[in-house]
Amino acid sequence: MRHKISVLSSIALLASLSQPASAMVACGGSFPSFVTNIKNEALSKGHSRKHVNQFFANVTQSQSVLKADRSQGVFKKTFVDFSRAVISKNRMDHGRLNAKKYQQVFDRVERQYGVDRGVLLAFWALETDYGKVQGSFNTLNALMTLGHDCRRPELFQPQIFAALELYERGDFDPQNTIGAWAGEIGMVQMLPEDIISNGVDGDGDGRVDLKNSAHDALLSGAKMLNSLGWRAGEPWLHEITVPSDLDWSETGLDKKKTVSQWKREGVRGRGGSLTHDKLEASVVLPMGKDGPAFLAYPNFDVYFEWNQSFVYVTTAAYFATRLQGAPVFDAGSASAGLNDTQMKALQRKLQARGYDVGKVDGILGARTRGAVQQEQIRLGLPADAWPTQSLLNRL
């Protein structure tokens, strides 16, 4: 499940990330040679030469896909800015309308897979505007381009062979199937492997059509969330208020306490009381101690099995609570944070101190947040994992 808002897209954590090395075709080099090697690999997997030749007959490398892959600056926005930009009144209104229109589908989803309707509605809205914007990239060209590119071939190469399997089933047209730049298809943006594993014929017409059938798309999305570990009847995110003397070093997704323990430390629910006292949860501060605050439950972790962006995940989870009646979050008085140049400078300074922050990309991801929190502890600053100009100066 990926989102397509303007040029938005991100890479999910999927089972295919752990493909054995023997299944990999060498990335890079000339694209025609890569196509030949992929075709040979397909033949070795038992696909017929006729199908292989037909499937790859018109494949081309897409420079627009590579450009989109390198242009994900939207994830440099803060949670407040990003969520306000994508959770519009129009999306809220259409979410309520679709909840009524497809009430029987959502009833079935909740009964069969245990996934709350707000969760699916939020994904549906953020990824394709309820099916209106599903992408305009040729899917096979996108998968082949990204499989050839050496950034993440272990994710995309298995999707090429899954698409070939869908083609042999009559469910994929290599010339006419279009979707997002990263190879996702349909209203909830699923990759070919996930369609094979989790596709559901929700409308009973004998085929899985994620592009045109909301029934199929919603049930398939729910099945996938269920397969990733979604726990029925449990919350995923709840906005909270926190006391000013909370131990900020105990916040973050890697620290968990039971809800009852958080209550004893002064954490309170906003827009409803905190329940599920025995569940473990984390206090999440997307913009530090002076910004919005949430309690994140085990189901929140499932979002990261589908999407790696902290800002996107928190926004999608919060949007789902809004669609189920939660109030607009309290933005607080958090600082605007660092700009792109400053964030990259911070990441380089953290690297110099021995921290693994991943790529210096100006994005405040999980590893950068963790490193920031450790440095705040070392310097005696409030350890809320939110980088400021003051921290940058101290480093």
C-alpha positions as CSV (number, residue, x, y, z in Angstrom):
1,M,0.0,0.0,0.0
2,R,1.6,3.2,-1.1
3,H,0.3,6.7,-1.6
4,K,0.1,8.8,-4.8
5,I,-0.4,12.4,-4.0
6,S,1.3,14.6,-6.6
7,V,4.7,13.0,-6.8
8,L,4.3,11.2,-3.4
9,S,5.4,7.7,-3.1
10,S,7.5,5.6,-0.7
11,I,8.9,2.1,-0.4
12,A,7.3,-0.3,2.0
13,L,8.9,-3.0,4.1
14,L,7.8,-6.2,2.5
15,A,8.7,-9.8,2.8
16,S,10.4,-9.5,-0.6
17,L,13.2,-7.5,1.1
18,S,14.8,-10.8,2.2
19,Q,15.0,-12.5,-1.2
20,P,17.9,-15.0,-1.4
21,A,21.0,-13.8,-3.2
22,S,20.6,-16.6,-5.8
23,A,17.3,-15.0,-7.0
24,M,19.0,-11.7,-7.8
25,V,20.0,-10.5,-11.2
26,A,23.0,-8.2,-11.3
27,C,21.8,-4.6,-11.3
28,G,23.3,-1.7,-13.3
29,G,25.1,-2.0,-16.6
30,S,23.3,-1.7,-19.9
31,F,19.5,-1.9,-19.7
32,P,19.2,-4.3,-22.7
33,S,21.6,-6.7,-21.0
34,F,19.6,-6.5,-17.8
35,V,16.4,-7.3,-19.7
36,T,18.2,-10.4,-21.3
37,N,19.3,-11.5,-17.8
38,I,15.9,-11.1,-16.3
39,K,14.4,-13.1,-19.2
40,N,16.9,-15.9,-18.6
41,E,16.1,-15.8,-14.9
42,A,12.4,-16.1,-15.7
43,L,13.0,-19.1,-17.9
44,S,15.0,-20.7,-15.1
45,K,12.0,-20.3,-12.8
46,G,9.9,-22.3,-15.2
47,H,8.1,-19.7,-17.2
48,S,7.6,-20.6,-20.8
49,R,9.7,-18.9,-23.5
50,K,6.6,-17.8,-25.3
51,H,5.2,-16.0,-22.3
52,V,8.5,-14.5,-21.4
53,N,9.1,-13.1,-24.9
54,Q,5.6,-11.7,-25.0
55,F,5.8,-10.2,-21.6
56,F,9.1,-8.4,-22.1
57,A,8.6,-7.6,-25.8
58,N,8.2,-3.8,-25.4
59,V,9.8,-3.0,-22.0
60,T,11.8,0.2,-21.8
61,Q,13.7,2.1,-19.1
62,S,11.8,5.0,-17.6
63,Q,13.8,8.2,-16.8
64,S,10.6,9.7,-15.2
65,V,10.5,6.8,-12.7
66,L,14.1,7.4,-11.7
67,K,13.4,11.1,-11.4
68,A,10.4,10.4,-9.1
69,D,12.4,8.0,-7.1
70,R,15.0,10.7,-6.4
71,S,12.5,13.4,-5.7
72,Q,10.8,12.6,-2.4
73,G,11.4,15.9,-0.6
74,V,7.8,15.9,0.7
75,F,9.0,13.7,3.5
76,K,11.1,16.6,4.8
77,K,8.0,18.3,5.9
78,T,7.1,18.3,9.6
79,F,4.2,16.2,10.8
80,V,2.0,19.3,11.3
81,D,2.7,20.7,7.9
82,F,2.4,17.4,6.1
83,S,-0.8,16.3,7.9
84,R,-2.5,19.7,7.3
85,A,-1.6,19.5,3.7
86,V,-3.0,16.1,3.0
87,I,-5.9,15.8,5.4
88,S,-8.3,18.2,3.7
89,K,-11.9,18.9,4.3
90,N,-12.6,17.3,1.0
91,R,-10.9,14.1,2.0
92,M,-12.7,14.1,5.4
93,D,-16.1,14.6,3.7
94,H,-15.5,12.0,1.0
95,G,-14.3,9.6,3.7
96,R,-17.6,9.9,5.6
97,L,-19.5,9.5,2.3
98,N,-17.5,6.4,1.3
99,A,-18.0,4.9,4.8
100,K,-21.7,5.0,4.2
101,K,-21.6,4.0,0.5
102,Y,-19.5,0.9,1.3
103,Q,-20.9,0.2,4.8
104,Q,-21.5,-3.5,4.0
105,V,-17.9,-3.9,2.7
106,F,-16.5,-2.3,5.8
107,D,-18.7,-4.4,8.0
108,R,-17.3,-7.5,6.2
109,V,-13.7,-6.1,6.5
110,E,-14.1,-5.7,10.3
111,R,-15.8,-9.0,10.7
112,Q,-13.4,-11.0,8.5
113,Y,-10.0,-9.3,9.0
114,G,-10.5,-7.1,12.1
115,V,-9.3,-3.9,10.5
116,D,-11.2,-0.8,11.5
117,R,-12.8,1.1,8.6
118,G,-11.1,4.4,9.4
119,V,-7.7,2.7,8.8
120,L,-8.6,1.6,5.3
121,L,-10.4,4.9,4.5
122,A,-7.3,6.9,5.4
123,F,-5.0,4.7,3.3
124,W,-7.5,4.9,0.4
125,A,-7.7,8.7,0.7
126,L,-4.0,9.4,1.0
127,E,-2.8,7.0,-1.6
128,T,-5.3,7.5,-4.5
129,D,-7.9,10.1,-3.4
130,Y,-10.4,7.2,-3.0
131,G,-9.4,5.7,-6.4
132,K,-9.3,8.9,-8.4
133,V,-5.5,9.2,-8.8
134,Q,-3.9,5.8,-9.3
135,G,-0.8,6.8,-11.2
136,S,0.1,7.1,-14.8
137,F,3.3,5.1,-15.0
138,N,3.6,1.8,-17.0
139,T,4.0,-0.7,-14.2
140,L,6.3,-3.1,-16.0
141,N,8.6,-0.4,-17.1
142,A,8.6,1.0,-13.6
143,L,9.5,-2.3,-12.0
144,M,12.2,-3.1,-14.6
145,T,13.7,0.4,-14.2
146,L,13.9,0.1,-10.4
147,G,15.0,-3.5,-10.6
148,H,17.9,-2.4,-12.8
149,D,18.7,0.6,-10.6
150,C,21.1,-0.4,-7.8
151,R,19.3,1.4,-5.0
152,R,16.8,-1.3,-4.1
153,P,16.9,-4.1,-6.6
154,E,16.2,-6.6,-3.8
155,L,12.7,-5.1,-3.4
156,F,11.8,-4.6,-7.1
157,Q,13.2,-7.6,-8.9
158,P,10.9,-10.1,-7.2
159,Q,8.0,-7.9,-8.2
160,I,8.9,-8.3,-11.9
161,F,8.5,-12.1,-11.7
162,A,5.3,-11.7,-9.7
163,A,3.9,-9.4,-12.4
164,L,4.8,-12.1,-15.0
165,E,2.8,-14.6,-12.9
166,L,-0.1,-12.3,-12.9
167,Y,0.2,-11.9,-16.7
168,E,0.1,-15.7,-17.1
169,R,-3.1,-15.7,-15.0
170,G,-4.6,-13.1,-17.3
171,D,-4.5,-10.4,-14.6
172,F,-1.7,-8.1,-15.9
173,D,-1.2,-6.4,-19.3
174,P,2.4,-5.5,-19.7
175,Q,1.7,-2.7,-22.2
176,N,-1.4,-1.2,-20.6
177,T,-1.2,-1.8,-16.8
178,I,-0.4,1.6,-15.2
179,G,0.0,2.7,-11.6
180,A,2.4,4.6,-9.3
181,W,6.0,5.2,-10.2
182,A,7.2,2.5,-7.8
183,G,5.1,-0.3,-9.4
184,E,2.1,-0.2,-7.2
185,I,-1.3,-0.9,-8.7
186,G,-4.9,0.0,-7.8
187,M,-6.9,2.0,-5.3
188,V,-4.8,1.0,-2.3
189,Q,-1.6,0.7,-4.3
190,M,-0.3,-2.9,-3.9
191,L,2.8,-4.4,-5.5
192,P,2.4,-7.6,-7.7
193,E,3.6,-10.0,-5.0
194,D,1.1,-8.6,-2.5
195,I,-1.7,-8.9,-5.0
196,I,-0.8,-12.6,-5.4
197,S,-0.7,-13.2,-1.7
198,N,-3.5,-11.0,-0.5
199,G,-5.8,-10.2,-3.5
200,V,-9.4,-10.8,-2.7
201,D,-12.4,-11.0,-5.1
202,G,-14.6,-8.9,-3.0
203,D,-17.4,-8.4,-5.5
204,G,-17.6,-12.0,-6.6
205,D,-17.0,-11.4,-10.3
206,G,-14.3,-14.1,-10.5
207,R,-11.3,-11.8,-10.6
208,V,-9.3,-9.5,-8.4
209,D,-9.5,-6.0,-9.9
210,L,-7.8,-3.4,-7.6
211,K,-8.1,-0.6,-10.1
212,N,-11.9,-0.6,-10.7
213,S,-13.5,-2.5,-7.8
214,A,-13.6,-0.8,-4.4
215,H,-14.8,-4.1,-2.9
216,D,-11.7,-5.9,-4.2
217,A,-9.3,-3.1,-3.2
218,L,-10.7,-2.7,0.4
219,L,-10.8,-6.4,1.2
220,S,-7.4,-7.0,-0.3
221,G,-5.9,-4.1,1.7
222,A,-7.5,-5.4,4.8
223,K,-6.2,-8.9,4.2
224,M,-2.7,-7.6,3.8
225,L,-2.9,-5.6,7.0
226,N,-4.2,-8.7,8.8
227,S,-1.3,-10.7,7.3
228,L,1.2,-8.1,8.6
229,G,-0.1,-8.6,12.1
230,W,-3.0,-6.2,12.6
231,R,-4.7,-7.0,15.9
232,A,-8.5,-6.9,15.9
233,G,-10.3,-4.8,18.5
234,E,-7.2,-2.9,19.5
235,P,-6.4,0.9,19.0
236,W,-3.5,2.1,16.9
237,L,-3.0,5.7,17.9
238,H,-4.5,8.1,20.5
239,E,-3.7,11.7,20.9
240,I,-2.6,12.5,24.5
241,T,-1.5,15.3,26.8
242,V,1.7,14.9,28.7
243,P,3.0,16.5,31.9
244,S,5.8,19.0,31.6
245,D,8.0,17.0,33.8
246,L,7.7,13.7,31.8
247,D,11.0,11.9,31.4
248,W,11.5,12.7,27.7
249,S,14.2,10.1,27.3
250,E,11.5,7.5,27.8
251,T,9.6,8.6,24.7
252,G,10.0,7.2,21.2
253,L,8.8,4.1,19.4
254,D,11.7,2.0,20.8
255,K,10.5,2.5,24.4
256,K,7.3,0.9,25.6
257,K,5.3,0.8,28.8
258,T,1.8,-0.4,29.6
259,V,-1.0,2.2,29.3
260,S,-1.6,2.0,33.0
261,Q,2.1,2.9,33.6
262,W,1.9,5.9,31.3
263,K,-1.2,7.0,33.2
264,R,0.6,6.8,36.5
265,E,3.2,9.2,34.9
266,G,0.5,11.7,34.1
267,V,-0.3,10.9,30.5
268,R,-3.9,11.5,29.6
269,G,-6.1,10.9,26.6
270,R,-7.3,13.8,24.5
271,G,-10.7,13.3,22.9
272,G,-11.5,10.3,25.0
273,S,-10.1,8.4,28.0
274,L,-7.2,6.0,27.6
275,T,-8.3,2.3,27.8
276,H,-6.6,-1.0,27.2
277,D,-4.5,-0.5,30.4
278,K,-2.6,-3.7,29.8
279,L,-1.5,-3.0,26.3
280,E,2.1,-1.8,25.8
281,A,2.4,1.6,24.0
282,S,4.9,4.3,23.2
283,V,4.7,8.0,23.7
284,V,5.4,9.5,20.2
285,L,6.3,13.2,19.9
286,P,6.5,13.9,16.1
287,M,7.8,17.4,16.8
288,G,9.2,17.1,20.3
289,K,7.9,17.9,23.7
290,D,6.1,21.2,22.6
291,G,4.2,19.7,19.7
292,P,1.5,17.1,19.2
293,A,1.7,14.0,21.3
294,F,0.3,10.5,20.7
295,L,0.2,7.1,22.4
296,A,1.2,4.5,19.8
297,Y,-0.1,0.9,20.2
298,P,1.2,-2.4,18.7
299,N,-1.1,-1.8,15.6
300,F,0.8,1.4,14.9
301,D,3.9,-0.8,14.3
302,V,2.0,-2.5,11.5
303,Y,1.9,0.7,9.5
304,F,5.7,0.5,9.2
305,E,5.4,-2.9,7.7
306,W,3.7,-1.1,4.8
307,N,5.4,2.2,4.7
308,Q,8.7,3.4,6.1
309,S,8.1,7.2,6.4
310,F,7.6,8.2,10.0
311,V,5.7,11.4,8.9
312,Y,3.5,9.5,6.5
313,V,2.7,6.7,9.0
314,T,1.9,9.1,11.8
315,T,-0.3,11.1,9.5
316,A,-2.1,8.1,8.1
317,A,-2.7,6.7,11.6
318,Y,-3.9,10.0,12.9
319,F,-6.2,10.5,9.8
320,A,-7.8,7.1,10.6
321,T,-8.6,8.3,14.1
322,R,-10.1,11.5,12.7
323,L,-12.4,9.5,10.4
324,Q,-13.6,7.6,13.4
325,G,-14.4,10.8,15.4
326,A,-11.2,12.0,17.0
327,P,-10.7,15.8,17.3
328,V,-8.2,17.9,15.3
329,F,-4.8,17.5,17.1
330,D,-3.4,20.2,19.3
331,A,-0.4,21.5,17.4
332,G,1.2,23.0,20.5
333,S,4.1,25.5,20.1
334,A,6.8,23.3,18.6
335,S,9.7,25.0,16.8
336,A,9.7,24.7,13.0
337,G,12.7,22.5,13.2
338,L,15.7,22.5,10.9
339,N,15.6,23.3,7.2
340,D,17.1,20.9,4.6
341,T,20.6,22.3,4.7
342,Q,20.6,22.3,8.5
343,M,19.3,18.8,8.7
344,K,22.0,17.4,6.4
345,A,24.6,19.3,8.5
346,L,23.1,17.7,11.6
347,Q,23.2,14.2,10.0
348,R,26.9,14.7,9.0
349,K,27.8,15.8,12.5
350,L,26.0,12.8,14.0
351,Q,27.8,10.5,11.6
352,A,31.1,12.0,12.6
353,R,30.2,11.1,16.2
354,G,29.8,7.5,15.2
355,Y,26.0,7.3,14.7
356,D,24.4,5.4,11.8
357,V,21.8,7.8,10.5
358,G,21.6,6.1,7.1
359,K,21.9,8.3,4.0
360,V,22.5,12.1,4.6
361,D,19.2,13.1,2.9
362,G,17.8,15.8,5.1
363,I,14.9,13.5,6.3
364,L,14.3,13.1,10.0
365,G,14.0,9.3,10.0
366,A,14.0,6.8,12.9
367,R,17.8,6.5,13.0
368,T,18.4,10.3,13.0
369,R,15.8,10.7,15.7
370,G,17.4,8.1,17.8
371,A,20.8,9.7,17.4
372,V,19.4,13.1,18.3
373,Q,17.9,11.7,21.5
374,Q,21.2,10.2,22.5
375,E,23.0,13.4,22.0
376,Q,20.3,15.4,23.9
377,I,20.9,13.0,26.8
378,R,24.6,13.5,26.6
379,L,24.3,17.3,26.5
380,G,21.7,17.4,29.3
381,L,19.0,18.7,27.0
382,P,15.3,17.6,27.0
383,A,15.7,14.3,25.2
384,D,12.6,14.5,23.0
385,A,14.4,13.5,19.7
386,W,13.4,16.8,18.1
387,P,16.4,18.5,16.5
388,T,16.8,22.3,17.0
389,Q,19.2,25.0,15.9
390,S,20.5,25.0,19.5
391,L,21.4,21.3,19.3
392,L,23.0,21.8,16.0
393,N,25.1,24.6,17.4
394,R,26.1,22.5,20.4
395,L,27.3,19.7,18.2
